[in-house]
Amino acid sequence: MITLLGIPFDFSGMTYYQTNKDIALGTPVVCTTDHGTFIGKVSKIRKPTEEEAKKPDFNRIFPPIDRIATFSDLSFLRDAKERAQEITKETQAQATNLKLSMKVLKTYLDVDDDKALITFTSDGRVDFRELVRILSGEFHLHIELRQIGPRDQAKLVGGIGPCGLPLCCTTFLSSFDGISIAMAKNQLLAINIPKLSGQCGKLMCCLKFEDEAYAKIRPLYPKIGEKFTYNNKTYQVTGLNLLTDTITTYNGDSYESFTKEEYERVKKGLAKVDETTLETIKDVNAGVDLSGHGIKDTNNRIAQIKKSEAKHMEDLKNKTAPHSSQPSRNNNFNRHGNVASSQQPRNNGRPNPNNNSNRSFHGSKNHSYGGNTHTNRNNNFHGSKGNFHNSTPVKKESGFIPVSQIADKSVLDVKPVKKDDQK
């Protein structure tokens, strides 16, 4: 199967050769050019297109490579570099002695023939016949001097462009096309020659990359200086930006920007924006069935969730609220904290002198009187002023109070009073 190999040469650019061998990128090969046989490296590999394969002069357009570089070819290439530098220096020295306005760039030695190709640049034509005669007698080679342009020189020397990348001519350009100032005007660029020029002093090659796209879009927009009426004022087009679709206009007092569509509407006397085409804001969740069982079921679910949350909050509030003091089952508490027993103590039928409703209890000890001992078991009376602190837990339905809920553990140490010990 035929494969096309792209091999660049400094003096002729990228040239494609054909081969039926499996060759990798970077492989040195020997090729015949219009200026001799030289060694180059494969930089591109591709297959021929259908149109290229059908051409009758396919073999002439894409000549075959001579061979893959052998060991002797590579040895010759190493030796040729030192000799080529010597020839370049001597050529420049002889050109200076002959007062020739030329700058010698590089020398290339032919692989199969005693021939040297010398490239140079000059602002005008140079009569180098005497120089060729001197060099041929000195090096015993067939000398060919070839003048190249400033773009070829920039490609040979290399450098960094205004974009911060290596020059296009040193990376991928294989030939140079004509660049005109009309391309810069078509892209609405400021006509500043120094800024539009590359290192070669010519207009930058990248001006041609987007010229075809601008050539199609530019006629669709108005010309600079075109006038029209808008809001009873005369506007004039002062600027265009094809990339952002912006037309800048000025009426003498203020600026106004239009898109291409808006500009066409205004020229017809219509409003700048067609309000009928404006999108209305819609609630994307309106009427959406979130549960999958209808809006009614969804509302019921939401109501149940709210009810459950309210009950939960009420339970939390009851748990965090302080418990109110509740009297014992058999005791009644008055405002002053005095205890009135609902049962009369059994003291042999005699009134208990210690059972005085107006008497206050002092001290921090617990006192038991007669049969009311069980009523005071969970009550503490503290302080000389008769302050009463009730630590009785909340009454349960079962009437049983767990030990963990008794605040004053000292009551657990009180022994019940027997009938015989009442005295």
C-alpha positions as CSV (number, residue, x, y, z in Angstrom):
1,M,0.0,0.0,0.0
2,I,1.3,3.4,-1.0
3,T,2.0,5.9,1.8
4,L,3.0,9.6,1.4
5,L,5.9,10.9,3.4
6,G,6.3,14.6,4.2
7,I,10.0,15.6,4.2
8,P,10.9,19.3,4.8
9,F,14.0,20.9,3.3
10,D,15.1,24.4,4.2
11,F,15.6,25.5,0.6
12,S,12.4,24.0,-0.8
13,G,9.8,23.6,2.0
14,M,7.7,20.5,2.6
15,T,7.8,17.9,-0.2
16,Y,5.8,14.7,-0.3
17,Y,7.3,11.4,-1.5
18,Q,5.7,8.1,-1.9
19,T,6.7,4.7,-0.6
20,N,5.4,1.2,-0.1
21,K,7.6,0.5,2.9
22,D,6.7,0.8,6.6
23,I,8.6,3.9,7.7
24,A,8.2,5.7,11.1
25,L,8.3,9.4,11.9
26,G,11.8,10.8,12.2
27,T,13.4,8.2,9.9
28,P,16.2,9.7,7.8
29,V,15.7,9.0,4.1
30,V,17.5,9.9,0.9
31,C,15.5,11.9,-1.7
32,T,16.1,13.5,-5.0
33,T,15.1,17.2,-5.3
34,D,15.3,19.8,-8.0
35,H,18.6,20.9,-6.5
36,G,20.2,17.5,-5.9
37,T,20.1,14.5,-3.7
38,F,19.9,15.2,0.0
39,I,19.1,13.5,3.3
40,G,15.9,14.5,5.1
41,K,13.8,13.3,8.0
42,V,10.2,12.2,7.8
43,S,8.0,14.7,9.6
44,K,4.5,13.7,8.3
45,I,2.9,10.4,7.2
46,R,-0.5,10.2,5.4
47,K,-2.4,8.3,2.8
48,P,-3.2,9.8,-0.6
49,T,-6.7,11.0,-1.1
50,E,-9.0,9.5,-3.8
51,E,-8.5,12.6,-6.0
52,E,-4.7,12.4,-5.7
53,A,-4.7,8.7,-6.5
54,K,-6.7,9.2,-9.7
55,K,-4.4,11.9,-11.1
56,P,-2.5,10.6,-14.1
57,D,0.7,12.4,-13.1
58,F,0.6,10.9,-9.6
59,N,4.2,9.6,-9.8
60,R,5.5,13.0,-11.0
61,I,3.8,14.9,-8.2
62,F,4.8,12.4,-5.5
63,P,8.2,10.9,-6.6
64,P,9.4,7.8,-4.7
65,I,12.1,8.1,-2.1
66,D,15.6,6.8,-3.2
67,R,16.2,4.7,-0.1
68,I,16.2,4.7,3.6
69,A,19.5,6.3,4.8
70,T,22.2,3.7,5.3
71,F,25.1,3.7,7.8
72,S,27.4,5.3,5.1
73,D,24.8,8.0,4.4
74,L,24.6,8.9,8.0
75,S,28.4,9.0,8.3
76,F,28.5,11.3,5.2
77,L,25.9,13.5,6.9
78,R,28.1,13.9,10.0
79,D,31.2,14.8,8.0
80,A,29.2,17.1,5.7
81,K,28.1,19.4,8.6
82,E,31.7,20.5,9.4
83,R,32.6,20.9,5.7
84,A,29.4,22.8,5.0
85,Q,30.2,25.3,7.8
86,E,33.7,25.8,6.3
87,I,32.2,26.5,2.9
88,T,29.6,28.9,4.3
89,K,32.3,31.0,6.1
90,E,34.6,31.1,3.0
91,T,31.7,32.1,0.7
92,Q,30.8,35.0,2.9
93,A,34.4,36.1,3.1
94,Q,34.8,36.0,-0.7
95,A,31.5,37.9,-1.2
96,T,32.7,40.6,1.2
97,N,36.0,40.9,-0.8
98,L,34.0,41.2,-4.0
99,K,31.8,43.8,-2.4
100,L,28.7,41.8,-3.1
101,S,25.6,42.8,-1.1
102,M,24.6,39.3,0.0
103,K,24.2,37.3,3.3
104,V,25.2,33.7,3.1
105,L,22.9,31.5,5.1
106,K,23.6,27.8,4.8
107,T,25.4,25.2,2.6
108,Y,24.0,21.8,1.7
109,L,26.2,19.0,0.2
110,D,24.9,16.5,-2.3
111,V,25.0,12.8,-1.2
112,D,25.6,11.2,-4.6
113,D,27.4,14.0,-6.4
114,D,30.3,16.4,-5.8
115,K,27.9,19.3,-5.5
116,A,27.2,22.1,-3.0
117,L,24.0,24.2,-2.7
118,I,24.6,27.6,-1.1
119,T,21.6,29.8,0.0
120,F,21.8,33.5,0.5
121,T,19.6,36.6,0.8
122,S,19.9,40.0,-0.7
123,D,17.8,43.1,-1.2
124,G,18.3,43.1,-4.9
125,R,19.8,41.1,-7.7
126,V,23.5,39.9,-7.3
127,D,26.0,39.1,-10.0
128,F,27.8,36.2,-8.4
129,R,29.5,34.6,-11.4
130,E,33.0,35.6,-10.2
131,L,32.2,34.2,-6.8
132,V,31.1,30.8,-8.2
133,R,34.4,30.6,-10.2
134,I,36.5,31.3,-7.1
135,L,34.6,28.7,-4.9
136,S,34.7,26.0,-7.6
137,G,38.5,26.3,-7.9
138,E,39.0,26.3,-4.1
139,F,36.7,23.4,-3.1
140,H,36.7,21.4,-6.3
141,L,32.9,21.2,-6.2
142,H,30.0,22.1,-8.4
143,I,28.7,25.3,-6.8
144,E,25.1,26.4,-7.0
145,L,24.1,29.7,-5.4
146,R,20.4,30.1,-4.7
147,Q,18.8,33.4,-3.5
148,I,15.9,33.0,-1.1
149,G,13.3,35.5,0.1
150,P,12.9,37.0,3.6
151,R,10.2,34.4,4.5
152,D,12.5,31.5,3.6
153,Q,15.1,33.2,5.7
154,A,12.8,33.5,8.7
155,K,11.9,29.8,8.2
156,L,15.5,28.9,8.2
157,V,16.5,31.0,11.2
158,G,13.3,30.5,13.2
159,G,12.0,32.5,16.1
160,I,8.9,33.4,18.2
161,G,5.9,35.2,16.7
162,P,3.7,37.9,18.3
163,C,1.4,35.2,19.6
164,G,4.1,33.7,21.7
165,L,4.4,30.5,19.6
166,P,7.1,29.3,17.2
167,L,6.8,30.8,13.7
168,C,4.3,29.1,11.5
169,C,6.8,28.8,8.7
170,T,9.2,26.8,10.9
171,T,6.5,24.4,12.2
172,F,3.9,23.4,9.6
173,L,3.9,25.8,6.6
174,S,5.3,24.1,3.5
175,S,4.7,26.9,1.0
176,F,4.1,30.6,1.2
177,D,1.0,32.2,-0.3
178,G,0.5,35.9,-1.2
179,I,-0.7,38.1,1.7
180,S,-2.3,41.4,0.8
181,I,-3.4,44.4,2.9
182,A,-7.0,43.7,1.8
183,M,-7.1,40.7,4.1
184,A,-6.3,42.9,7.1
185,K,-9.1,45.4,6.1
186,N,-11.5,42.5,5.6
187,Q,-10.9,41.5,9.2
188,L,-11.4,45.1,10.5
189,L,-7.8,45.3,11.7
190,A,-6.1,48.6,12.3
191,I,-3.8,49.3,9.3
192,N,-0.5,49.4,11.3
193,I,2.1,47.8,9.2
194,P,4.7,47.2,11.9
195,K,2.1,45.3,14.0
196,L,0.9,43.3,11.1
197,S,4.3,42.3,10.0
198,G,6.3,39.2,11.1
199,Q,10.0,38.7,11.7
200,C,10.5,38.5,8.0
201,G,9.3,42.1,7.5
202,K,6.3,40.9,5.4
203,L,2.6,40.7,6.4
204,M,2.1,37.8,8.8
205,C,1.0,34.5,7.2
206,C,-1.8,34.1,9.8
207,L,-3.8,36.8,8.1
208,K,-4.7,34.3,5.5
209,F,-5.9,31.6,7.9
210,E,-9.3,33.3,8.6
211,D,-9.7,35.4,5.5
212,E,-12.1,32.9,3.9
213,A,-14.5,33.0,6.9
214,Y,-14.4,36.8,7.1
215,A,-15.0,37.0,3.3
216,K,-18.3,35.2,3.7
217,I,-19.5,37.0,6.8
218,R,-18.4,40.5,6.2
219,P,-20.9,41.3,3.3
220,L,-23.8,40.5,5.7
221,Y,-23.0,43.4,7.9
222,P,-23.4,47.2,7.2
223,K,-20.5,49.3,6.0
224,I,-18.7,51.7,8.4
225,G,-20.3,55.1,8.1
226,E,-23.7,53.9,7.1
227,K,-26.6,56.0,8.5
228,F,-30.1,55.2,9.7
229,T,-32.9,56.6,11.9
230,Y,-33.8,55.2,15.3
231,N,-36.0,56.9,17.9
232,N,-36.2,60.0,15.8
233,K,-32.4,60.3,15.8
234,T,-29.9,59.8,13.1
235,Y,-27.3,57.1,13.9
236,Q,-24.1,56.2,12.1
237,V,-22.3,52.9,12.1
238,T,-18.9,53.4,13.8
239,G,-17.7,49.9,14.5
240,L,-18.3,46.2,13.9
241,N,-17.4,43.1,15.8
242,L,-18.2,40.0,13.7
243,L,-17.1,37.5,16.5
244,T,-19.6,38.9,19.0
245,D,-22.2,40.0,16.5
246,T,-22.1,43.6,17.7
247,I,-22.8,46.8,15.6
248,T,-21.8,50.0,17.4
249,T,-23.5,53.2,16.3
250,Y,-23.3,56.9,17.4
251,N,-25.9,59.7,17.2
252,G,-23.7,62.6,18.2
253,D,-24.5,62.4,21.9
254,S,-24.5,58.7,22.9
255,Y,-23.5,55.3,21.6
256,E,-26.0,52.4,20.9
257,S,-25.2,48.8,20.2
258,F,-27.2,46.4,18.0
259,T,-27.0,42.9,16.9
260,K,-27.4,42.1,13.2
261,E,-31.1,41.1,13.8
262,E,-31.8,44.2,15.8
263,Y,-30.2,46.4,13.2
264,E,-32.3,44.9,10.4
265,R,-35.5,45.6,12.5
266,V,-34.6,49.2,13.3
267,K,-33.9,49.9,9.6
268,K,-37.4,48.8,8.8
269,G,-38.9,51.2,11.4
270,L,-39.7,48.4,13.9
271,A,-38.9,48.2,17.6
272,K,-35.4,47.1,18.5
273,V,-36.7,43.9,20.2
274,D,-39.7,41.8,19.2
275,E,-41.6,41.4,22.5
276,T,-43.7,38.6,21.1
277,T,-40.6,36.4,20.9
278,L,-39.5,37.0,24.4
279,E,-39.7,34.0,26.6
280,T,-42.0,34.3,29.6
281,I,-40.9,33.1,33.0
282,K,-42.7,29.9,33.9
283,D,-42.7,27.9,37.1
284,V,-41.2,24.6,36.1
285,N,-42.6,22.9,39.2
286,A,-46.2,24.1,38.7
287,G,-48.7,21.2,38.5
288,V,-46.0,18.6,39.0
289,D,-47.1,15.4,40.7
290,L,-44.4,14.8,43.2
291,S,-45.8,11.6,44.7
292,G,-47.1,10.0,41.6
293,H,-50.6,9.6,43.0
294,G,-52.1,13.0,42.2
295,I,-52.1,16.4,43.7
296,K,-54.7,15.4,46.3
297,D,-52.6,12.6,47.7
298,T,-49.6,14.9,47.7
299,N,-51.4,17.5,49.8
300,N,-52.5,14.8,52.2
301,R,-49.0,13.6,52.6
302,I,-47.8,17.2,53.2
303,A,-50.5,17.7,55.9
304,Q,-49.5,14.5,57.7
305,I,-45.9,15.5,57.7
306,K,-46.7,18.9,59.2
307,K,-48.9,17.3,61.8
308,S,-46.2,14.9,62.8
309,E,-43.6,17.7,63.0
310,A,-46.0,19.8,65.2
311,K,-46.5,16.8,67.6
312,H,-42.8,16.2,67.7
313,M,-42.1,19.9,68.6
314,E,-44.7,19.7,71.4
315,D,-43.2,16.6,72.9
316,L,-39.8,18.3,72.9
317,K,-41.3,21.4,74.6
318,N,-42.9,19.3,77.4
319,K,-39.6,17.4,78.0
320,T,-37.6,20.6,78.3
321,A,-40.2,22.5,80.6
322,P,-39.5,22.3,84.4
323,H,-41.9,20.0,86.3
324,S,-44.4,21.8,88.5
325,S,-44.5,20.9,92.2
326,Q,-47.3,18.5,93.1
327,P,-48.4,17.7,96.7
328,S,-48.4,14.3,98.2
329,R,-51.6,12.2,97.9
330,N,-52.5,12.7,101.6
331,N,-51.1,16.2,102.2
332,N,-52.4,19.7,101.4
333,F,-49.9,22.6,101.1
334,N,-50.9,26.1,102.0
335,R,-49.3,29.3,100.7
336,H,-46.7,29.4,103.5
337,G,-45.6,25.8,103.0
338,N,-47.4,24.5,106.1
339,V,-48.6,20.9,106.0
340,A,-52.1,20.0,107.0
341,S,-52.6,16.3,107.5
342,S,-55.8,14.8,106.2
343,Q,-55.5,12.1,108.8
344,Q,-55.3,12.6,112.5
345,P,-52.3,11.0,114.1
346,R,-53.0,8.2,116.4
347,N,-51.7,9.4,119.8
348,N,-54.0,7.5,122.2
349,G,-56.9,9.7,121.3
350,R,-55.1,12.9,122.4
351,P,-54.3,15.8,120.2
352,N,-50.7,15.9,119.1
353,P,-49.2,19.1,120.5
354,N,-46.7,19.1,117.6
355,N,-49.4,19.3,115.0
356,N,-49.7,23.0,114.8
357,S,-50.7,24.5,111.4
358,N,-49.1,27.9,112.2
359,R,-45.8,26.3,113.3
360,S,-42.9,26.5,110.8
361,F,-40.2,23.9,110.5
362,H,-36.6,24.9,110.8
363,G,-33.3,23.2,110.0
364,S,-32.2,20.9,107.4
365,K,-33.2,17.6,109.0
366,N,-36.3,15.6,108.1
367,H,-38.9,15.2,110.9
368,S,-41.6,12.7,111.2
369,Y,-44.7,13.1,113.4
370,G,-47.0,10.3,114.3
371,G,-48.8,8.6,111.6
372,N,-47.8,11.2,109.0
373,T,-44.3,9.9,108.6
374,H,-45.1,8.4,105.2
375,T,-46.5,11.7,104.0
376,N,-43.3,13.6,104.7
377,R,-41.0,11.0,103.3
378,N,-40.6,12.8,100.0
379,N,-40.8,16.3,101.3
380,N,-37.9,18.5,102.5
381,F,-38.3,21.6,104.6
382,H,-35.2,23.9,104.5
383,G,-34.3,27.4,105.8
384,S,-35.3,29.5,108.7
385,K,-37.8,31.4,106.7
386,G,-39.9,28.3,106.0
387,N,-39.1,27.9,102.3
388,F,-40.6,24.7,101.0
389,H,-39.0,22.7,98.2
390,N,-41.1,19.9,96.8
391,S,-39.1,17.3,95.0
392,T,-42.0,14.9,94.4
393,P,-41.7,13.6,90.8
394,V,-44.6,13.7,88.4
395,K,-47.5,11.4,89.3
396,K,-47.6,8.3,87.2
397,E,-50.8,6.4,86.3
398,S,-49.6,3.3,88.1
399,G,-48.7,5.2,91.3
400,F,-45.2,3.8,91.3
401,I,-42.3,6.2,91.6
402,P,-38.9,4.8,90.4
403,V,-35.9,5.3,92.7
404,S,-34.1,7.1,89.9
405,Q,-36.7,9.9,90.0
406,I,-36.3,10.6,93.7
407,A,-34.4,13.9,94.1
408,D,-33.5,13.6,97.7
409,K,-31.9,10.2,98.3
410,S,-31.7,10.7,102.0
411,V,-35.4,9.8,102.4
412,L,-34.5,6.3,101.5
413,D,-32.6,5.9,104.8
414,V,-35.7,6.7,107.0
415,K,-37.1,3.7,108.7
416,P,-40.9,3.3,109.1
417,V,-42.3,4.0,112.6
418,K,-43.8,1.2,114.4
419,K,-46.9,1.4,116.6
420,D,-45.0,0.7,119.8
421,D,-42.4,3.4,119.1
422,Q,-44.9,6.3,118.7
423,K,-44.2,7.5,122.3
